[in-house]
Amino acid sequence: MKNERIGLIGRHDDPEIQLLKAKIEDLGAQAIVVDFWQYPRFSQSVIALDRILYDEVDLTNLDAFYLRQLGYFSPLPQKEFSRQEWETYYEKFNEFIANEREVMSYRESLIQILEMLKPVINPYFCAFYHKLKLYQYWKLSNAGLPVHDFLAGNDYLSLKRFIHKGNMVAKPMTGGYVRMLDESTLEGERSSLRQRPIIAQHRIAGRMLRCFVLADRVLGTCELVHKPDETDARLGIVAMERFELADEFGDIALRASQTLGMIFAGVDLILDEVKGTVFVLECNPAPLFRSFEAQTGLPISQELALYLVNEAG
């Protein structure tokens, strides 16, 4: 049965949402953007036992949803405050925290009610894997998938013994950038381990790949070509190129997304062609696709739109 009304939960000005909306409408279906970044200042919403309204649209009457962004996942400020700003906005900040707790309770209740009624891609819990790297690593490894060895925590001596093997990187638990890690760097950051833990991991040499997965198939794979010696995969990208991934490695990407309950995912892999091995770095539950398909020609948004209109539910 064809789904005629698709809800796109994300920002109106998000290029990914705009592209997906256009693709859905090209298929003759209706795409309705549900922008909870605007709530409660610039949009109206009501939840009752018999309806869920967003700007007078009853969301329970839509056929399926794509969850790109619901809003903040925790009531934290999105920038660092200067001392002067902190003094100026101290009361406003406390007010923001109190308000945001209430707003997030509303948003999270809404999306989880919708998941009981309609197909939502991806389920809301998938969003948290992006911020729970250790849980993601552990769950993938427990399912028999290749995850590179790591040590995480704040135990200085354990971390020192681990990185003594050499060629290590440090990763944040959530957000931030990957950086090189050696004994002198660790020593310089020793006091900060009492404030936050880190993830230490062997630096893996190989080709950085983004594999797009939808339901039970691989849509295509892109290689992220970096400047030499770039540590963080998000920095120093000079090109995104289409890559023919061996079926056995595509199956690993599929199993990774399915292990985490993701219907649509961008699975990051690193391929060592000399050894013929691949490691799963991360599964992204709401991956960027616009720039990837623009540079490689992969029809990611088209396939996602087709799935939402023709197959979801």
PABA-55863 format. One record per atom (N, C-alpha, C): x, y, z; residue in one letter. Coordinates in steps of 0.1 Angstrom, whole numbers, plus 5000, padded with zeros to 4 digits. Layout:
<atoms>
XYZA;...
</atoms>
This chain:
<atoms>
500849885000M;500050005000M;500950135000M;500650224991K;501450344990K;501150445001K;502250495007N;502050595017N;501950735010N;500950805013E;500750935006E;501151055013E;501251045027R;501651155035R;502851115044R;503951185042I;505151155049I;505551265058I;505751245071G;506251345080G;507751345080G;508351465078L;509851475079L;510151565092L;510651495102I;510951565114I;512351615114I;512451745113G;513751815112G;513551965109G;514552035107R;514552175105R;514052205090R;513252315089H;512852355076H;513952395067H;515052445073D;516152495065D;517252395063D;517052275068D;518052165066D;518152125052D;519252135045P;519352095031P;518951945029P;519251855039E;518851715037E;517351705037E;516651775046I;515251765046I;514651825033I;515151935029Q;514652005017Q;514751905005Q;515951835003L;516151744992L;515151624993L;515051565005L;514151455006L;512751495004L;512351615008K;510951655006K;510651664991K;511651724983A;511451734969A;511351594962A;512151504967K;512151364961K;510751304964K;510251314976I;508951254979I;507851314971I;507951454969E;506851514961E;506951484947E;508151454942D;508351404928D;507651274926D;507451194936L;506751064935L;505251084937L;504751204938G;503351224939G;502751224953G;503651204963A;503251204977A;503351344983A;502851354995Q;502951485003Q;503951475014Q;504851565015A;505851565025A;505651685034A;505451655047I;505151765057I;506251775067I;506951895067V;508051915076V;507551945090V;507951865100V;507651895114V;508851945121V;508952075123D;510152135128D;510052165143D;510652085151F;510552105165F;511652185171F;512552235162W;513452335166W;512752465168W;511552485162Q;510752605163Q;509752595175Q;509652485181Y;508652465192Y;509352495205Y;508652565214P;507252625213P;507152765209P;508252825204R;508252975201R;507453005188R;507652925178F;507052955165F;506152845159F;505752755167S;504852645162S;503952605174S;502752545170Q;501852505180Q;501652355179Q;501552295191S;501452145191S;500552105203S;499751995201V;498951945211V;498951795211V;499051735223I;498951585224I;497751555233I;496851475227A;495751425235A;495551275232A;494651205239L;494551065237L;494051025223L;493351115216D;492851085203D;493551165192D;494551235194R;495151315184R;496551375188R;497351395178I;498651465180I;498751575170I;498551695174L;498551805164L;499851885164L;500351915152Y;501452005150Y;500952105140Y;500852235144D;500352345135D;499152295128D;498152235136E;496852195131E;496852075122E;498052015120V;498051885112V;498051775122V;497151675121D;497051565130D;498151465125D;499251445133L;500251365129L;499851215129L;498851175136T;498451035136T;497851005123T;497451095114N;496951065101N;497951055090N;499251085094L;500351065084L;500650915083L;501350875072D;501550735070D;502850685075D;503950765075A;505250725079A;506050855082A;507150835089F;507950955093F;509450925091F;510151025087Y;511651025087Y;512151115098Y;512951065107L;513451135119L;514851185116L;514951305112R;516251365110R;516851435122R;516051525128Q;516451595141Q;515151625148Q;515151585161L;514051625170L;514351755177L;515651785179G;516051895187G;517151855196G;517351935207Y;518451895216Y;518151755222Y;519151685225F;518951555232F;519251565247F;519751685251S;519951705265S;519951855267S;519551905279P;519352045281P;520752115283P;521652115273L;522952175275L;523052285265L;523852395269P;524052505260P;524852455248P;524652525237Q;525252475224Q;526552565221Q;527052635231K;528252715229K;528952725243K;530152765242E;530852805255E;530652955258E;530352985270F;530053115275F;531353185280F;531553305276S;532653385282S;532153415297S;533153465305R;532753495319R;531753615319R;531953705310Q;530953825309Q;529553775305Q;529553685295E;528253635291E;527553555302E;528353475309W;527853395320W;527153485330W;527853585334E;527353675344E;526053745339E;526053785326T;524953855320T;523753765319T;523953635315Y;522853545312Y;522653435322Y;523253455334Y;523153355345Y;521653315347Y;520853415350E;519453385352E;518753325340E;519053375328K;518453325316K;518853185314K;520053145317F;520553015315F;519752915324F;519552955336N;518852865345N;517352855340N;516852955335E;515452955329E;515452865317E;516452875309F;516552785297F;516552645301F;517352605311I;517452465315I;516152415320I;515452495328A;514152455333A;513152435321A;513152535312N;512252525301N;512552405292N;513852385289E;514252285280E;513952145285E;513952125298R;513551995303R;512151965300R;511252065301E;509852045298E;509652025283E;510352105275V;510152095260V;510651955255V;511751905261M;512351775256M;511351665261M;510851675272S;509851575277S;508651565267S;508251685262Y;507151685253Y;507551625239Y;508751665234R;509151615221R;509351465222R;510051415232E;510351275233E;509151185235E;508151235243S;506851165244S;506151155230S;506151275223L;505451275210L;506051175201L;507351175199I;507951085189I;507750935193I;507850905206Q;507650765210Q;506250725209Q;505250815211I;503850775208I;503650745193I;504250835185L;504150815170L;504750675166L;505850635173E;506450505170E;505550395173E;504650405182M;503650305185M;502550295174M;502350405167L;501250405157L;501750395143L;502950445139K;503350455125K;504850415124K;505250375112P;506750355110P;507450485111P;508550485119V;509450595120V;510850545117V;511450615108I;512850585103I;513750695106I;514650675115N;514950555124N;514150575137N;513950465144P;513350475157P;514250565166P;513550635175Y;514150745183Y;515350695191Y;515350575196F;516450525204F;517750525196F;517650505183C;518850495175C;519650625175C;519050735177A;519750865178A;520850865189A;520550795200F;521450795211F;522750725209F;522750635199Y;524050565196Y;525150655192Y;524750765186H;525750865182H;526450925194H;525850935205K;526350995217K;526850885227K;526650755223L;527050645232L;528050555225L;529150615222K;530150535213K;530550405220K;530750405233L;531250285239L;530150175238L;528950215241Y;527850115240Y;527750065226Y;527850155216Q;527850105202Q;528950015199Q;530150045203Y;531349955200Y;531049815207Y;530649815219W;530449695227W;529349615220W;528249675216K;527149595210K;527549535197K;528249615189L;528749565176L;529649445178L;530649465187S;531549355189S;530849235195S;529949255204N;529149135209N;528349065199N;528049125188A;527349065177A;528348995167A;529649005170G;530648935161G;531149025150G;530849155151L;531349245141L;532749305144L;533549335134P;534949375136P;535049515141P;535249535154V;535449665160V;536949665166V;537649775163H;539049785167H;539149795182H;540249735187D;540449735202D;540549885207D;540049905219F;540150035225F;540250015240F;540550125247L;540550135262L;539950275265L;538950275273A;538250405277A;538150415292A;538250545296G;538150565310G;539050685315G;539250685328N;540150795333N;541250745342N;541550605341D;542650545348D;543950575341D;544750675346Y;545950715339Y;546950605336Y;547150515346L;548150415345L;547750305334L;546450275335S;545950185325S;546050235311S;545650365309L;545750425296L;547250435291L;548150465301K;549550475297K;550050345292K;549750235299R;550150105295R;549550065281R;548350115279F;547650075266F;548350155254F;548550285256I;549150365245I;550550345243I;551250265252H;552650235251H;552950155238H;551850085233K;551950015220K;552250105208K;551950235210G;552250325199G;551150345189G;551250465182N;550350505171N;548850495175N;548550585185M;547250585191M;546550725188M;545250715189V;544450835189V;543550845201V;543150965204A;542150985215A;540851035209A;539750975214K;538451015209K;537651065221K;536751165218P;535851205229P;534651105230P;534051105241M;532851015243M;531751055234M;531551185232T;530551235223T;530951375218T;530851395205G;531251525199G;532751545199G;533151655194G;534651685194G;535351615184G;536751625184Y;537551575173Y;538551475178Y;538851385169V;539951285171V;541251345170V;542151305179R;543551365179R;544551255182R;545751285179M;546851185182M;547151185197M;547551065202L;547751045216L;549050965218L;549951025226D;551150955230D;551350975245D;552450925250E;552650935265E;552751075270E;553451165262S;553651305266S;552251375266S;551451345255T;550151415255T;549251365266T;549351235269L;548551185280L;548951255294L;550251265295E;550851325307E;550351475309E;550351545297G;549851685298G;548351695301G;547651585298E;546151585301E;545751515313E;546751475321R;546451385333R;545451445342R;545551575345S;544651635355S;543251635349S;543051645336S;541751655330S;541051525331S;541751415333L;541051285334L;540151275347L;540451365356R;539551375368R;538251455365R;538251505353Q;537051585349Q;536251515338Q;536951435329R;536251365319R;537151245314R;536451135311P;537251025305P;537551035291P;538350955285I;538650955271I;538550815265I;538550805252I;538750675245I;540050675238I;540850575241A;542150555235A;542050435225A;542450455213Q;542350355203Q;543550355193Q;543850235188H;544950225178H;544450305166H;545350375160R;545150445148R;545150345136R;544050335129I;543950235118I;544350295105I;545250235097A;545550275084A;544650215074A;544150285064G;543250225054G;542450335047G;541450285039R;540550375032R;539350395040R;539050525042M;537850565049M;536650565040M;535650485045L;534450465036L;533150495044L;532150545037R;530850565042R;529950475033R;529350385040C;528450285033C;526950315037C;526150345027F;524750385030F;523850255029F;523150235040V;522350115041V;520850155043V;519950075036L;518550105037L;517849965038L;517249935049A;516549815052A;517549695050A;517349615040D;518149495038D;519149505027D;519549625023R;520449635011R;521349755013R;522449745006V;523449855005V;523149944993V;522950074996L;522650164985L;523850204977L;524950204984G;526250244977G;527250284988G;528450294983T;529550334992T;530450444986T;530850534995C;531750644991C;533050634999C;534150674992E;535350684999E;535650835002E;536050865014L;536350995018L;537851015017L;538251085007V;539751105004V;540151225012V;541251205021H;541651305030H;543051365026H;543351475031K;544751525030K;545651425038K;546951415034P;547851315041P;547951345056P;547951245064D;548151245078D;547051315086D;545851325080E;544651385087E;544251285097E;543951325110T;543651235120T;542151215121T;541351325121D;539951315122D;539251295108D;538351205107A;537751165094A;536851285089A;536451375097R;535551485093R;536351595087R;537651605090L;538551715086L;539351675074L;539751785066G;540751755055G;540151675044G;538851665042I;538351595031I;538551665018I;539251605008V;539451674995V;538551614984V;537951504987A;536951444977A;536151334983A;535051314977M;534151194980M;533951124967M;534450994967E;534450924954E;533650794956E;532950754946R;532250634946R;533150514947R;532850414955F;533750304958F;532950174957F;533550074950E;532849944948E;533349854960E;532449834969L;532749764981L;532449614979L;533349524983A;533149384982A;531849344989A;531149244984D;529949194990D;530149155005D;531249095008E;531449055022E;531549165032E;532049285027F;532149395035F;530849475036F;530149465025G;528749525025G;527849455035G;528049325036D;527249245045D;527549285059D;528849325062I;529249365075I;528549495079I;528449585069A;527749715071A;526249695074A;525649605066L;524249565068L;524049515082L;524849415086R;524749355099R;524949455111R;525849555108A;526049655119A;524849745120A;524249785110S;523049875111S;521849795117S;521749665113Q;520649585118Q;520849555133Q;522049535137T;522349515151T;521949625160T;522049745155L;521649865162L;520249915159L;519449835152G;518049865149G;517849975140G;518850005131M;518750125122M;518250075108M;517150135103I;516650105090I;517450175079I;517750295082F;518650375073F;519850425080F;521050405075A;522250435082A;523350465073A;524250545078G;525550575071G;526550495080G;527150385075V;528050305083V;529450345079V;530250385088D;531650425086D;532550305088D;533250275077L;534250165077L;535650215074L;536650135079I;537950155074I;538550025068I;538950035056L;539349915049L;540849915047L;541449805052D;542849775049D;542949675038D;543249735026E;543249645014E;544449545014E;545549585021V;546749495021V;546449375029V;545749385041K;545449275049K;544049215046K;543249285038G;541949235034G;541049235045G;541149335054T;540249345066T;539549475066T;538449475073V;537649605075V;537149615090V;537149735095F;536649755108F;535449855107F;534449835116V;533349925117V;533750035127V;533650155122L;533950275131L;532750325138L;531650335130E;530450395136E;529250375127E;528050375133C;526850375125C;526150505128C;525850585117N;525150715119N;523750695116N;522850735125P;521450705124P;520650815115P;521250925113A;520651025104A;521751085096A;522351005087P;523551055080P;523251165070P;524251255068L;524151345057L;524251265044L;523551305034F;523651235021F;523651335009F;523351455011R;523251545000R;524551564993R;525651595001S;526951614995S;527551484989S;527251374996F;527751244991F;527151214977F;525851234976E;525251194963E;525551304952E;525851424956A;526151534947A;527551504940A;528451444948Q;529851414943Q;529951284937Q;529051184940T;529251044935T;528151004926T;526951074926G;525851034918G;525050924924G;525350874936L;524550774943L;523150824946L;522050754942P;520750814944P;520150784958P;520850834968I;520550804982I;519150864985I;518950984983S;517651054986S;516550994979S;516750954966Q;515750894958Q;515250764964Q;516250684967E;515950554973E;515250564987E;515650654995L;515050685008L;513650725006L;513350814996A;512050864994A;511150754989A;511650664980L;510950554975L;510550454986L;511450434995Y;511150345007Y;510050405015Y;510150535018L;509150595027L;507850595021L;507750615007V;506450625001V;505850484998V;506750384994N;506250264989N;506350144999N;507250145008E;507550025016E;507450045031E;507650165036A;507650175051A;506250135056A;506250045066G;504950005072G;504349895064G;
</atoms>
